[in-house]
């Protein structure tokens, strides 16, 4: 599982067949990915559970619900038929339980893993479109069966912690969530504003660490040695002539 890739897919709103295959192959859950073998919205319990998941993912920057995969074993068993739900119905159910308008989309694909082709559904929960709103978690606006253990109560905040949907219960958790949202909003803005480079590489063995790692922890000396080896060696010249006024070519001479 590559967390950076999943985050980028969520941000780009990728609901393609290739996206579904990638998510299934992750064989594990995280803040932005949750698997469910079945998905129903026939009871108040079902609606509350889905609304909590959707609200938690929205408050954590968006995410995917993949339907048709066994929880914990990650076996792609699929569904015998398409789910009878569209995006409007999903949004209506969330609004009924939380009082919030959350952007949700659903796409269903057919895949063959064993035997006959089976249906799989991908539900994408989007974060707030405006950067300012992405910095603040959304609490529920009204009660939904508040006396029941599964119910939602006005003012509750849900978020994702690892592979679980949890309710915020302390000031420390709120502070941590706000810090995460602030950092994620800044990073998202930076990546959107940064121009594409022709030298960007998505895959390969050139990295010292996986893309999941955001910091070069505990290897400052090695990092400095690497930077010195690349930038100070007079035998290495990297010429980048891409960009405004460039001729669209690059050369690497040693």
LOVEXBA-863046 format. One record per residue (C-alpha): residue number from 0; z, x, y; residue in one letter. Coordinates in nm, 2 decimals. Each point is the difference from the previous one (the first is absolute). Last residue first. Example, Ala and Ser with C-alpha at 12.3 -4.5 7.8 and 13.67 -1.06 7.14 Angstrom:
# residues 2
R    nr        z        x        y   rest
R     1     0.71     1.37    -0.11      s
R     0     0.07    -0.14    -0.34      a
***
This chain:
# residues 254
R    nr        z        x        y   rest
R   253    -1.68     2.93     1.29      x
R   252    -0.22    -0.26     0.16      x
R   251     0.04    -0.37     0.00      x
R   250    -0.27    -0.19     0.19      x
R   249    -0.03    -0.35     0.13      x
R   248    -0.29    -0.21     0.12      x
R   247    -0.03    -0.32     0.21      x
R   246    -0.16     0.18     0.31      x
R   245     0.30    -0.07     0.21      x
R   244    -0.02    -0.16     0.34      x
R   243     0.30    -0.23    -0.07      x
R   242     0.14     0.08    -0.34      x
R   241    -0.09     0.23    -0.28      x
R   240    -0.04     0.37     0.06      x
R   239     0.30     0.11    -0.21      x
R   238    -0.01     0.37    -0.06      x
R   237     0.26     0.14    -0.25      x
R   236     0.03     0.37     0.01      x
R   235     0.19     0.20    -0.26      x
R   234    -0.01     0.38     0.00      x
R   233     0.22     0.02     0.30      x
R   232     0.30    -0.13    -0.20      x
R   231     0.24    -0.15     0.25      x
R   230    -0.07    -0.37    -0.05      x
R   229    -0.01    -0.04    -0.38      x
R   228     0.25     0.26    -0.11      x
R   227     0.23    -0.08     0.29      x
R   226     0.00    -0.37    -0.07      x
R   225     0.08     0.07    -0.37      x
R   224     0.28     0.23     0.09      x
R   223     0.15    -0.25     0.24      x
R   222    -0.02    -0.27    -0.27      x
R   221     0.16     0.22    -0.26      x
R   220     0.29     0.08     0.24      x
R   219     0.04    -0.37     0.09      x
R   218     0.01    -0.11    -0.36      x
R   217     0.32    -0.21    -0.01      x
R   216    -0.18    -0.33     0.08      x
R   215    -0.36     0.00     0.11      x
R   214     0.01    -0.36     0.12      x
R   213    -0.19    -0.31    -0.08      x
R   212    -0.02     0.03    -0.38      x
R   211    -0.21    -0.28    -0.15      x
R   210    -0.31     0.21     0.06      x
R   209     0.10     0.22    -0.28      x
R   208     0.10     0.35     0.08      x
R   207    -0.18     0.34     0.02      x
R   206    -0.32    -0.18     0.07      x
R   205    -0.34     0.15    -0.09      x
R   204    -0.03    -0.16    -0.34      x
R   203    -0.23    -0.28     0.09      x
R   202    -0.02    -0.35     0.14      x
R   201    -0.03    -0.16     0.34      x
R   200    -0.15     0.29     0.19      x
R   199    -0.05    -0.01     0.38      x
R   198    -0.25     0.27     0.11      x
R   197    -0.24    -0.24     0.18      x
R   196     0.30    -0.11     0.22      x
R   195     0.06    -0.35     0.10      x
R   194     0.15    -0.05     0.35      x
R   193     0.37    -0.06     0.03      x
R   192     0.09    -0.33     0.18      x
R   191     0.06    -0.20    -0.32      x
R   190     0.20     0.28    -0.16      x
R   189     0.22     0.04     0.30      x
R   188     0.06    -0.37     0.03      x
R   187     0.10    -0.03    -0.37      x
R   186     0.23     0.30     0.04      x
R   185     0.17    -0.15     0.30      x
R   184     0.04    -0.34    -0.17      x
R   183     0.13     0.17    -0.32      x
R   182     0.26     0.20     0.19      x
R   181     0.12    -0.31     0.19      x
R   180     0.01    -0.21    -0.31      x
R   179     0.20     0.26    -0.19      x
R   178     0.25     0.04     0.29      x
R   177     0.04    -0.38     0.02      x
R   176     0.07    -0.02    -0.37      x
R   175     0.26     0.27     0.02      x
R   174     0.18    -0.17     0.29      x
R   173    -0.01    -0.33    -0.19      x
R   172     0.13     0.16    -0.31      x
R   171     0.29     0.16     0.19      x
R   170     0.08    -0.33     0.18      x
R   169     0.05    -0.16    -0.34      x
R   168    -0.13    -0.27    -0.24      x
R   167    -0.38     0.01     0.01      x
R   166    -0.13    -0.21    -0.29      x
R   165    -0.18     0.18    -0.27      x
R   164    -0.35     0.00    -0.16      x
R   163    -0.01     0.27    -0.26      x
R   162    -0.24     0.29    -0.10      x
R   161     0.13     0.25     0.25      x
R   160     0.20    -0.20     0.25      x
R   159    -0.22    -0.27     0.14      x
R   158     0.12    -0.22     0.28      x
R   157     0.16    -0.33     0.07      x
R   156     0.17    -0.12     0.32      x
R   155     0.21    -0.31     0.01      x
R   154     0.03    -0.18     0.34      x
R   153    -0.02    -0.36    -0.14      x
R   152     0.10    -0.02    -0.37      x
R   151    -0.23     0.03    -0.30      x
R   150     0.08    -0.15    -0.34      x
R   149     0.02     0.15    -0.35      x
R   148     0.37    -0.04    -0.03      x
R   147    -0.03    -0.36     0.12      x
R   146     0.19    -0.12     0.31      x
R   145    -0.27     0.12     0.24      x
R   144    -0.28    -0.21    -0.15      x
R   143    -0.23     0.14     0.26      x
R   142     0.16     0.07     0.33      x
R   141    -0.19     0.09     0.32      x
R   140    -0.16     0.28     0.19      x
R   139     0.02     0.28    -0.26      x
R   138     0.04     0.34     0.15      x
R   137    -0.30     0.22     0.10      x
R   136     0.04     0.37     0.00      x
R   135    -0.08     0.18     0.33      x
R   134    -0.23     0.31     0.05      x
R   133    -0.31    -0.18    -0.14      x
R   132     0.03    -0.25     0.29      x
R   131    -0.07     0.26     0.26      x
R   130    -0.30     0.13    -0.20      x
R   129    -0.16    -0.34     0.00      x
R   128    -0.17    -0.11    -0.32      x
R   127     0.33    -0.07    -0.18      x
R   126     0.00     0.13    -0.36      x
R   125    -0.23    -0.15    -0.25      x
R   124     0.09    -0.15    -0.34      x
R   123    -0.28     0.05    -0.25      x
R   122     0.00    -0.21    -0.31      x
R   121    -0.22     0.14    -0.29      x
R   120    -0.06    -0.23    -0.29      x
R   119    -0.11     0.10    -0.35      x
R   118    -0.21    -0.20    -0.24      x
R   117    -0.08     0.10    -0.36      x
R   116    -0.30     0.13    -0.17      x
R   115     0.02    -0.04    -0.38      x
R   114     0.15     0.26    -0.23      x
R   113     0.20     0.28     0.16      x
R   112    -0.04     0.13     0.35      x
R   111    -0.28    -0.23     0.13      x
R   110     0.02    -0.09     0.37      x
R   109    -0.07    -0.31     0.20      x
R   108     0.09     0.00     0.37      x
R   107     0.20    -0.23     0.23      x
R   106     0.05     0.04     0.37      x
R   105     0.29    -0.11     0.21      x
R   104     0.08     0.04     0.37      x
R   103     0.33    -0.02     0.19      x
R   102     0.07     0.02     0.37      x
R   101     0.36    -0.12     0.07      x
R   100     0.08    -0.31     0.21      x
R    99     0.37    -0.04    -0.01      x
R    98     0.22    -0.31    -0.05      x
R    97     0.14     0.18    -0.31      x
R    96    -0.04    -0.24    -0.30      x
R    95    -0.26    -0.24     0.14      x
R    94    -0.18     0.28     0.18      x
R    93    -0.02     0.20    -0.33      x
R    92    -0.14    -0.30    -0.18      x
R    91    -0.26    -0.07     0.27      x
R    90    -0.11     0.37     0.00      x
R    89    -0.06    -0.02    -0.38      x
R    88    -0.19    -0.33     0.03      x
R    87    -0.22     0.14     0.27      x
R    86    -0.07     0.32    -0.20      x
R    85    -0.12    -0.20    -0.31      x
R    84     0.19    -0.11    -0.31      x
R    83    -0.10    -0.15    -0.33      x
R    82     0.03     0.34    -0.18      x
R    81    -0.30     0.09    -0.20      x
R    80     0.01    -0.04    -0.38      x
R    79     0.13     0.17    -0.31      x
R    78     0.20     0.25     0.20      x
R    77     0.01     0.38    -0.04      x
R    76     0.19     0.21    -0.25      x
R    75     0.00     0.32     0.20      x
R    74     0.30     0.18    -0.15      x
R    73     0.22     0.14     0.28      x
R    72     0.30     0.02    -0.24      x
R    71     0.26    -0.07     0.27      x
R    70    -0.16    -0.33     0.11      x
R    69    -0.31    -0.11    -0.20      x
R    68    -0.32    -0.01     0.20      x
R    67    -0.19    -0.32     0.07      x
R    66     0.07    -0.04     0.37      x
R    65    -0.01     0.29     0.24      x
R    64     0.21    -0.05     0.31      x
R    63    -0.11     0.25     0.27      x
R    62     0.16     0.13     0.31      x
R    61     0.07    -0.02     0.37      x
R    60     0.19     0.23     0.24      x
R    59     0.35    -0.04    -0.13      x
R    58     0.09    -0.32     0.18      x
R    57    -0.32    -0.17    -0.13      x
R    56     0.09     0.12    -0.35      x
R    55     0.34    -0.16     0.03      x
R    54    -0.14    -0.32     0.14      x
R    53    -0.25    -0.03    -0.28      x
R    52     0.26     0.07    -0.27      x
R    51     0.25    -0.24     0.15      x
R    50    -0.27    -0.27     0.04      x
R    49    -0.10     0.04    -0.37      x
R    48     0.36    -0.04    -0.12      x
R    47     0.06    -0.30     0.22      x
R    46    -0.32    -0.17    -0.11      x
R    45     0.08     0.06    -0.37      x
R    44     0.35    -0.14     0.04      x
R    43    -0.13    -0.30     0.19      x
R    42    -0.22    -0.08    -0.30      x
R    41    -0.37     0.00    -0.07      x
R    40    -0.10     0.33     0.16      x
R    39    -0.08     0.20    -0.31      x
R    38    -0.10     0.36    -0.06      x
R    37     0.00     0.17    -0.34      x
R    36     0.01     0.36    -0.12      x
R    35     0.12     0.13     0.34      x
R    34    -0.05     0.34     0.15      x
R    33     0.12     0.12     0.34      x
R    32    -0.15     0.26     0.22      x
R    31     0.07     0.11     0.36      x
R    30     0.37     0.11    -0.03      x
R    29    -0.07     0.14    -0.35      x
R    28    -0.10    -0.11    -0.35      x
R    27    -0.13     0.18    -0.30      x
R    26    -0.30     0.03    -0.23      x
R    25    -0.23     0.13     0.29      x
R    24    -0.30    -0.09    -0.22      x
R    23     0.05    -0.36     0.09      x
R    22    -0.02     0.08     0.37      x
R    21    -0.31     0.21    -0.05      x
R    20    -0.18    -0.27    -0.19      x
R    19     0.09    -0.26     0.26      x
R    18    -0.13     0.22     0.28      x
R    17    -0.33     0.06    -0.19      x
R    16    -0.04    -0.38    -0.03      x
R    15     0.03    -0.02     0.37      x
R    14     0.30    -0.14     0.20      x
R    13     0.03     0.29     0.25      x
R    12     0.18    -0.12     0.31      x
R    11    -0.05     0.34     0.18      x
R    10     0.38     0.04     0.07      x
R     9     0.08    -0.11    -0.36      x
R     8    -0.25     0.25    -0.14      x
R     7     0.14     0.27     0.22      x
R     6     0.35    -0.06    -0.11      x
R     5    -0.12     0.00    -0.37      x
R     4    -0.17     0.34     0.05      x
R     3     0.30     0.15     0.17      x
R     2     0.22    -0.12    -0.28      x
R     1    -0.21     0.17    -0.27      x
R     0     0.10    -0.13    -0.34      x
***
